[in-house]
């Protein structure tokens, strides 16, 4: 995996389950291979104003 890739990763849900969701890999933090990620969604009606950005 490299920065700028879009991958599926398990994200915790409100029902205490995990669901695979798309994220963009923004930055890798060596030496551990951890990534800073940004979630991706098409559900604009669930946007939190002032917190999330919408790119159309």
Secondary structure, DSSP 8 states (H G I E B T S, - for coil): --TT-EEEEEEE-TTS-EEEEEEEEEEEETTTTEEEEEE----GGG--TTT-----
